Amino acid sequence: MPLIRGCGWIAAAVAVMAEYGQDQVVLLGTWARLADLLRRAGDSDIWYSFTRSPFTMVAGAVTMVIMLSALFAPLVAPHNPFDLASIDLMDASLPPAWMEEGDVRFLLGTDDQGRGILSTIIYGARISLGVGFASVIFALFLGVGLGLLSGYAGGTVDAVIMRVADIQLSFPAILLALLVDGVARGVLPRDTHDELAIYVLIFSIGISGWVQYARTVRGSTLVEKNKEYVQAARVIGRPAILIMLRHVLPNVMGPVLVIATVGLAVAVLLEATLSFLGVGVPPTEPSLGTLVRIGNDFLFSGEWWIVIFPGMVLATLVLAVNLLGDWLRDALNPRLR
């Protein structure tokens, strides 16, 4: 019977290939695997927990809308605020469309240069989220790598890495980021610094956030390295680097995902703070923090919409991501299920 069934499956595969061709069969197989993956995700405990939390669903929807709008900014934004040919100074400082002097072309009004606030928010969120994701990825790779090495190697390596982490924890993240930016401004020429401003900002935010990943991964690695599966890998002669990457790392990534989610909100807020202080992204590529800093100059002149709407989007994004991080922490904790 197994032989007959096997022959049947082979005959069916040959028939499908003969009818559709090899490329179509590969495409059908890809869609089948994708459908199976979505079905498994729908049956998972995490999805069940997500659908049973109204606040989390709202936070996820808000985060998804902001991220997709930022990702597809050229398609979503009504205007391109960086296209000088489309900017008219006669449209400067227009109030939102629902006010008396508003213009329907600019739903949330315009700034002092005639740029639509809605378009600048969408493009500004694109820069803020880009810097936030890049800095979180940088901090994650650095922190997870050092945490694995510290927890698995122990001894002097562990002591040195953890003492460096303790020293860094004594400084606020904003001060460390300002220090890195100040050093970059002193070392690099002005033109070069303006070209590399975003990369310097990513490095300064990332280098200030690796400690949380390293300490968390180190603690989990200290627990995992004494378990039987790690000892068995040592006995059969597996190299230490493979044991850390293929055996220990997958079992310590749960808390790391939670830290990364919350860290995204912290990174976006830190970028906005640095840009508000004038040491973030250059004025030619305004982020949400830069928009808030520019609008702050017009807050008491009656043009409140220039600062209020970017600030509301920034606060909403940070709150939504933090809510997702809190939910993910509870969803990945088996004791709370």
N, C-alpha and C positions, 0 to 999 in steps of 0.2 A: 504493500500500500504506500509506504513513503516514497518508493521509487516511482510509482505511477503518479503520485502527486507532484513529485519533482519534475517529471517529464511534462506534466500538464502545465506547470508554471513556465517551463522553458518554451513550450509550444506557444503559450499565450504571449510571452515576451517577443518571440520571433514574429508572431503575427502582428503585434503592435508596431514593431520596427518596420516590417514590410509595408504597413499601411501608412504610417506617419513619417517615417524616416528617423535617423538617429538623433538629429538635432531636436526634433519635436519630442522624442522620448526623454531626452535629457531635461527639456523644459517641463514636461509633465512630471518627471520625478522631482524636480525642484519645487514645483507647486505642491506636490503631495507632501514633501517634507515640511514645507512652510505651513501647510494646513495642519499637519500633525503637531508641529511646534505650537501653533496657536491654540489647538485643542488642549494640549497639555498645560499651557499657561492658564487657560480658562478653568481648568480643574485644580489648579494649585491653591495652597492655603493662602499665599500672598494675595492673589487676585480675590479670593473670598473675603479676606480682611479688608482689601481696598474697597470693594463694593458695599461693605457693611458700615463704612464710615463716611457720612455725608460731607463733613468738613474736609476730609482727605480728597474726596472726589472733586469738590469745588476747587481745592488748592491745585490738584492735578490739572484740571481744565484751565484754570487761570495761567498756570505755568506753561502749559502746552500752547495756549493762544499767544502768549508773549514771545515764546521761543520760536514758534513758527512764523510769527509776524516779523521777528528780527531776521530769521533765516532767509525769508523770501521778501526782504524789504523792497527790492526794486519792483516787485510785482504788487505788493500790498500798499505801499506808501502812495498817497495821492500825488506828491511831488518829490523831486530829488533835491534835497537841500544843498547838495554839493555842486549842482549844476548852476553856474553863475548866469547862464543865459536865460534861465527860467525864473530868476529872482528879480523882482521889481521893488525898488525902494519906496515907491508910492503905496505899496501894500504893507509897510512897516507898522507895527504896533496896532494891528487890527484886533478887536476883542473877539471872543468866541461867536460862532454863527448865530446863536440864539439871542444874543444881546442886540441892542438897537443899532449900533454901527457895524455889526458883524457882516461877514461875507460868507456865503454858502460854500465858496471854494476852499475856505479854511475853517474846518469844523471847530478846532480848538483855538483859533486865533493865530496871530503871527508874532514873531519877535521883532527886535529893533532893526533887523536887516531884511525883513519882508519874507522870512522863511516860515512855512507852516509849522506850527507847534506839533501837530500830529505826525508829520513826516520826520521832523527832527527827533521826536521821541522814538519812533520805530528804528531809525538809523542809529540813534544813540544807544538803544537797547542792544542793537547788534554788536556794537563795540564793547559795551559793558559785559555782555554775556560771553563774547569771544575772549576777552581778557580773563574773565572769571573761570571759564572752562580750561583755558591754557594753564593758568596758574595752579588750579587744582590738580590737573594731570601732572604737572611738574612736581608739586609737593607730594603727590601720592607716590610717584615712582621713587623719589628721593627718600621719603620717609619709610615706605614699605621695604625698600632695599636695605637701608641702614637698620631698620628694626629686625628684619630677618637675620642679618649678619650679627647684630648685637645679641639677640636671643639664642641663636644656634651656636655661635663661637664661644660666647662667654669670656670670662677672664679679663685680660687687659683690654681687648677690643670692646667688650661690653662696657667696661668702666669708662673708657675714653669717650665713646659715643654718648653715653648717658650723661656724663659731666658736661659735654658740649650742649646737650639738650637742656640740662638744668640751667646753664648759664643763659641760654637764649630765652627760656621761660621767664627770666627775671626782667626782661625788657618787653614792653607792650609791642604788639605787632606793628602798630602805626609808626612807632619810633624807629623800629628796625627797617621798615620800608622807606622811611624818610632818610635814614642813614645810607642805605644802598643807593637811593636816587641822588643824594648829595655827593657821594663818592663818584658816581657815574658822571655827574655834571662837572666835577672837578678834573676827572681824568680825560674824558672825551671832549673833542672840540664841539663847539656849539652846533654847527651844522650836522655833525655826525650824531650828536645826542638827539637832535630833533628827529632824525631819520630812524633812530633806534629807540625812541621814547617808549613805544608800546612794549618792545621786548624787555627793556629795562624795568618797566612796570610789572610785567609778568614775572620776571625773575625776583623782584623785590617782594611781591606778594607771595610767590611760591616759597621762597626761602624762609619766610616768616611763619609758614604753616606746616612745615614737615614734621615738627616735633610731635604733634598729636598722633600722626600715623605711626611714627617710629615707636613711641611708648606703648601704643595699643598693640602693634604687631609684636613687639618684643615680649610683652606679657603673655600673649597667646602662644608665641613660639616656645617660651619656657615650659608651657604646659604640654604642647604637642610633641616636643622632641623627646620626651620621656615615655611616650606611648609605644605600644607593641609594634605598630606598623613602621614607625621610624627606626626602631631597633632592628627589625627584620631587614629593612633596607640597608642598614649599616652592615649587618652580618653577611649579606650577599655581595658586598663590595661596591655598592652604589657610591659615586662621588658625592661629596657634601653639597656641591652646588645643585646637583640634580635632586637630592633629597629635599633641599629647601624649596626649589621651584616646583617640583612635581608632586610632592607629598605634603609638605608643611603649608606652603602658600595657599592652596585651595581651601584649607581648613581654617584660615585666619582672615579670610576676606569679608566675612559677614560684618563685623564692626567697622571695617575699612569703608564699606559702601555707605554706611550711616554717616561716618565722619566726612566722607566726600560730598554727600548731599548737603549736609549742614555747612560744610566748607565752601560750597558754591555760593551760598547766600552771604557768608562772611567775606568771600573774595570780591563779590560784586559791591558790597557795602564799603569794603576797604578801598576799592578802586574809585568809587564815588567820592569817598573822603579825600583821597589824594588828589583827584581831579578838582575837587572843590577848593583845595588849598593851592592849586596851581602847579602841582608837581606830577600830575598824571599824564594823560594823553594830550597831545598838542592841540591847540585851539582849532586847527584845520580839520581835525577828526573828533568832533565833540561826542563825549559819552553822556550818560545820564547825569553823572556828577558835574561835568562841565556845563551842561544845560542849567542845572540848579545854581551853579556859581554865577553864570551870566544873568539868569533871571533874578537872582537875589539883589542885583543893583537896581532893578526896576520894581521891587516889591512895594515900596512905599510911595511910588509915583502913580499908583492906580493901575498899573499893568501887571496885575497879580497872576494872570494866567501863564505868564512866561516861566514862573518858578513853581506854581502850584501843581500843574499837570505832570511835569517830569518828576517832581517829588512824590506825587501820588503813585505813579507807575513804579518808581523805585521801591517805595515802601510796600506796595502790593506784591511785587516780585519777591522781595526778601521774605515777607511774611508767608507767602505761599510755599516757597522752597523750604523754609523752616518747618512748616506744618508737614510737608512730605517727609522731611528727615525724622521728625518725631514719630510719624506713623511707621516708617521703615524700621526704626529702632525697635518698636514694639512687635512688628510683623516678623522680624528675624530672630526674636527672642522666644525660644520654645517654651520657656516658663510662663509666658504671658498669653499663650494661645488657649 
